Amino acid sequence: MANANYTVKNVDIFIITGFDHLQNQKLLGFLILLTYMLILLGNSINLCIIMTARHLHKPMYILICNLAVVDIMYSSTCSTTMISVLLPEIKTVSYYSCISRMFFYHLGDIKVCMALTLMALDRLIAIRFPLRYQSIITNARVIQLILMTWIVSFTVMGVVTHVADSLPYCQPVIRYVFCDYPSMIRAACVNPEPYFFLPTMINLWLIFGEFPFILCTYAVMAYSVARLSNNSSKRQMINTCSSHLIVLFSYYAPKIVSNLLTRIGVVLNLTERNAMLIVASLVPPLINPTVYSIRTKEIRKRLANVFWGKEVAPNNIKVIFLQMIVENSK
């Protein structure tokens, strides 16, 4: 094992070996390619619709655009590597390509969490303070918050990437399915355990910091919805919140399960870890466009006008907000 002060890198390329034990590699590669194409299609359509429709230039849709950009970046960094390994069987990736993919993958991971937090906060203010919503949540403030989350994410990942880049690498093998921080640390000529402290702290922040905050916002929203006397308004708001919870748990469930299994001493084999990693990386970006955008009637109306020239019934959200105002004034 190399000394910790040894900084010369002996590795110019890495070999991705996480799929070597699988028999149906082409089938898996095709499924990942299809999923990736659907992710690109769904998020790109939402971006184009919101950017070209001036009446959609509102805080909620700016947040949807932010999430779409993050989803594309997050899924692209891992999907392109897996597709190239499985289909054309190009298993090598250069050192600098690997570390840059690691940077953008974890940057997207952190940004997804922050984007979901901002969207939950936006909905909470819209439901609890409908009369003051437009004065509290403006386009300028939303853009400032988004920029702040990007700055924080870049700063955190700058530190993480510096740690990974400063290590000596003497084995050109990545045992996982793409380049991420754990796989690179395990390929380094050092004891990996001390270097997992930093990602552990980041995971604690995401899982036990932002996740409980988002759940609290939904609890407050559920309380507000329960006070409504209009059953139709209740059903619509419950349907909206349940859809958002699906997205939330699709992102957090693999992280929580992985951490819980680790804490109770359950050891996952390499196949199980890789499967969980693929699901966590591709399922949320696939679900997000449908839940946050396609289910939004304003965007569905725009889609119908573009493809079929048909009108969709307008959203009855004003009625819900008026009902909330009446209930909150009691």
C-alpha positions in Angstrom: 0.0 0.0 0.0 1.4 3.4 -0.9 2.3 6.0 1.6 -0.4 8.6 2.3 2.1 11.4 1.2 2.7 9.8 -2.2 0.9 12.0 -4.7 2.2 10.7 -8.1 -0.7 9.1 -10.1 0.3 5.9 -11.9 -3.1 5.5 -13.5 -4.1 7.3 -16.8 -7.3 5.3 -17.4 -9.8 3.3 -15.4 -11.5 0.1 -16.4 -15.2 -0.2 -15.4 -15.8 -3.8 -14.3 -19.1 -3.5 -12.5 -21.0 -5.3 -15.3 -18.5 -8.1 -16.0 -20.5 -10.8 -14.1 -23.8 -10.1 -15.9 -25.0 -12.3 -18.7 -27.5 -10.1 -20.4 -25.4 -7.0 -20.7 -26.9 -5.9 -24.0 -30.4 -6.0 -22.7 -29.5 -4.0 -19.6 -27.7 -1.5 -21.8 -30.7 -1.1 -24.1 -33.0 -0.6 -21.0 -30.6 2.1 -19.6 -30.4 3.7 -23.0 -34.2 3.8 -23.3 -34.6 5.2 -19.8 -32.0 7.9 -20.6 -33.7 8.9 -23.8 -37.0 9.2 -21.9 -35.3 11.3 -19.3 -33.9 13.6 -21.9 -37.2 13.8 -23.8 -39.4 14.5 -20.8 -37.1 17.2 -19.2 -36.3 18.8 -22.6 -40.0 19.1 -23.5 -40.7 20.7 -20.1 -37.8 23.2 -20.5 -38.9 24.2 -24.0 -42.5 24.6 -23.1 -41.8 26.8 -20.0 -39.1 28.9 -21.8 -41.3 29.6 -24.8 -44.5 30.4 -22.9 -44.3 33.8 -21.3 -47.3 33.2 -19.1 -45.4 30.3 -17.5 -42.5 32.5 -16.4 -43.5 32.3 -12.7 -41.6 31.0 -9.6 -43.1 27.5 -9.6 -42.1 27.0 -13.3 -38.6 28.4 -12.8 -38.1 25.8 -10.0 -39.4 23.1 -12.5 -36.8 24.3 -15.0 -34.1 24.2 -12.4 -35.0 20.6 -11.5 -35.1 19.6 -15.2 -31.6 21.0 -15.8 -30.3 19.1 -12.7 -32.0 15.9 -13.8 -30.4 16.0 -17.2 -27.0 16.6 -15.7 -27.4 14.0 -13.0 -28.5 11.2 -15.3 -26.1 12.1 -18.1 -23.0 11.7 -16.1 -23.8 8.1 -15.1 -25.9 6.9 -18.0 -23.4 7.7 -20.7 -20.7 5.7 -18.9 -23.0 2.7 -18.4 -24.3 2.8 -22.0 -20.8 2.9 -23.5 -19.7 0.0 -21.3 -22.7 -2.2 -22.0 -23.5 -1.6 -25.7 -20.2 -0.7 -27.6 -18.3 -2.4 -24.8 -15.9 0.5 -24.2 -14.9 -0.2 -20.7 -12.1 2.3 -20.3 -12.4 5.9 -19.2 -9.6 8.4 -18.8 -8.6 9.6 -15.3 -9.7 13.2 -15.9 -12.9 12.1 -17.5 -13.7 9.9 -14.6 -13.0 12.5 -12.0 -15.1 15.1 -13.9 -18.0 12.7 -14.2 -17.7 12.0 -10.4 -17.9 15.8 -9.8 -21.0 16.4 -11.9 -22.7 13.2 -10.7 -22.5 14.2 -7.0 -23.1 17.8 -7.9 -26.4 16.7 -9.4 -27.1 14.5 -6.4 -26.8 17.4 -4.0 -28.7 19.8 -6.3 -31.7 17.4 -6.7 -32.1 17.5 -2.9 -31.9 21.3 -2.8 -34.3 21.7 -5.7 -36.8 19.5 -4.0 -36.4 21.6 -0.8 -37.0 24.8 -2.7 -40.1 23.4 -4.4 -41.5 22.1 -1.1 -40.9 25.6 0.4 -42.7 27.2 -2.5 -45.8 25.1 -2.2 -45.8 25.6 1.6 -45.9 29.4 1.2 -48.5 29.2 -1.5 -50.8 27.2 0.7 -50.2 28.8 4.0 -50.0 32.4 2.8 -52.0 32.6 -0.4 -52.6 36.4 -0.2 -48.9 37.2 0.4 -47.5 34.5 -1.9 -46.8 36.9 -4.9 -45.0 39.4 -2.6 -42.9 36.8 -0.8 -42.0 34.5 -3.8 -41.0 36.6 -6.7 -39.0 35.5 -9.8 -36.0 37.5 -8.7 -35.9 35.8 -5.3 -36.4 32.4 -6.7 -33.5 32.9 -9.1 -31.3 34.2 -6.2 -32.2 31.1 -4.1 -31.4 28.8 -7.1 -28.0 30.5 -7.6 -27.2 30.2 -3.9 -27.9 26.4 -4.0 -25.6 26.1 -7.1 -22.9 28.0 -5.3 -23.2 25.8 -2.2 -23.2 22.7 -4.3 -20.1 23.7 -6.3 -18.3 24.6 -3.1 -19.0 21.3 -1.4 -18.1 19.3 -4.5 -14.9 21.4 -5.0 -13.7 20.1 -1.6 -14.8 16.5 -2.4 -13.1 16.5 -5.8 -9.9 18.0 -4.3 -9.8 15.1 -1.9 -10.2 12.5 -4.6 -7.8 14.2 -7.0 -5.0 14.4 -4.3 -4.9 10.6 -3.8 -2.4 8.2 -5.4 -4.0 5.6 -7.8 -2.2 2.4 -8.5 -5.0 0.1 -9.7 -6.9 1.0 -12.8 -10.1 -0.8 -11.8 -13.5 0.6 -11.0 -15.6 -2.2 -9.5 -18.8 -0.2 -9.8 -20.8 0.7 -12.8 -19.6 4.3 -13.3 -17.3 6.8 -11.7 -18.4 8.1 -8.3 -16.6 9.1 -5.1 -16.7 5.7 -3.4 -15.5 3.8 -6.4 -12.5 6.1 -6.9 -11.6 6.0 -3.2 -11.6 2.2 -3.3 -9.3 2.4 -6.4 -6.7 4.5 -4.6 -3.6 3.2 -2.9 -4.8 4.3 0.6 -6.9 3.0 3.4 -10.4 4.1 2.2 -12.1 4.4 5.6 -10.9 7.8 6.7 -11.9 9.3 3.3 -15.5 8.2 3.7 -16.0 10.7 6.6 -16.7 13.6 4.2 -19.4 11.9 2.1 -20.9 10.5 5.3 -21.3 14.0 6.7 -22.9 15.1 3.4 -25.4 12.2 3.5 -26.3 13.1 7.1 -27.0 16.6 6.0 -29.2 15.4 3.0 -31.0 12.6 4.9 -31.3 14.0 8.4 -31.3 17.7 7.6 -33.2 18.5 4.4 -35.4 15.4 4.3 -37.0 16.0 7.7 -37.5 19.7 6.7 -39.3 18.7 3.5 -41.5 16.2 5.5 -42.4 19.0 7.9 -43.5 21.2 5.1 -45.8 18.4 3.9 -47.2 17.9 7.4 -48.1 21.6 7.6 -49.7 21.4 4.1 -51.6 18.3 5.1 -52.9 20.2 8.2 -54.0 23.1 6.0 -55.7 20.8 3.5 -57.5 19.0 6.4 -59.1 22.3 7.4 -60.8 22.8 4.0 -64.5 22.2 3.9 -64.6 21.7 0.2 -64.1 18.0 -0.5 -63.2 18.6 -4.2 -60.5 21.0 -3.1 -59.2 18.4 -0.6 -59.0 15.7 -3.2 -57.1 17.8 -5.6 -54.6 19.0 -3.1 -54.1 15.5 -1.7 -53.6 14.2 -5.2 -51.0 16.9 -5.8 -49.2 16.3 -2.5 -49.2 12.5 -3.0 -47.6 12.9 -6.4 -44.9 15.0 -5.0 -44.3 12.5 -2.2 -43.7 9.8 -4.8 -40.9 11.9 -6.3 -39.5 12.6 -2.8 -39.4 9.0 -1.7 -38.1 7.8 -5.1 -35.0 10.0 -4.5 -34.6 9.4 -0.8 -35.7 5.7 -0.4 -32.5 4.2 -1.8 -30.3 6.5 0.3 -32.3 5.7 3.5 -32.4 1.9 2.8 -28.6 1.8 2.1 -27.8 3.8 5.2 -30.1 1.7 7.4 -28.8 -1.6 6.1 -25.2 -0.4 6.7 -26.1 0.7 10.3 -27.7 -2.6 11.2 -24.8 -4.6 9.8 -26.3 -5.9 6.6 -23.6 -6.3 3.9 -24.8 -5.9 0.4 -22.9 -7.7 -2.3 -21.5 -5.9 -5.4 -24.5 -6.7 -7.6 -27.0 -5.4 -5.0 -25.0 -2.2 -4.5 -24.8 -1.6 -8.3 -28.5 -2.3 -8.7 -29.4 0.2 -6.0 -27.0 2.7 -7.5 -28.6 2.4 -10.9 -32.2 2.7 -9.6 -31.2 5.8 -7.4 -29.6 7.5 -10.4 -32.2 6.9 -13.1 -35.6 6.5 -11.5 -36.0 10.0 -9.9 -35.0 11.9 -13.1 -37.5 9.7 -15.0 -40.4 10.3 -12.6 -39.8 14.0 -12.0 -41.0 15.4 -15.4 -44.2 13.5 -15.2 -45.1 14.4 -11.6 -43.9 18.0 -11.6 -44.7 19.0 -15.1 -46.8 16.7 -17.2 -49.4 16.6 -14.4 -49.5 20.4 -14.3 -52.6 21.4 -16.3 -50.9 24.6 -17.7 -48.2 22.5 -19.3 -50.6 19.8 -20.4 -52.7 22.6 -22.1 -49.6 23.9 -23.8 -48.6 20.3 -25.0 -52.1 19.8 -26.3 -52.0 23.0 -28.2 -48.7 22.2 -29.7 -49.4 18.6 -30.8 -53.1 18.4 -31.2 -54.4 21.9 -31.2 -56.8 21.1 -28.4 -57.7 23.0 -25.3 -57.5 21.5 -21.9 -59.7 22.7 -19.0 -57.9 25.3 -17.0 -56.7 24.5 -13.5 -59.1 25.2 -10.7 -56.2 26.3 -8.4 -57.8 29.8 -7.8 -60.9 28.2 -6.3 -58.7 26.2 -3.9 -56.7 29.3 -2.9 -59.9 31.2 -2.3 -61.2 28.4 -0.2 -58.0 28.4 1.9 -58.3 32.2 2.4 -61.8 31.8 3.7 -60.8 29.0 6.0 -57.7 30.8 7.3 -59.7 33.9 8.0 -62.0 32.0 10.4 
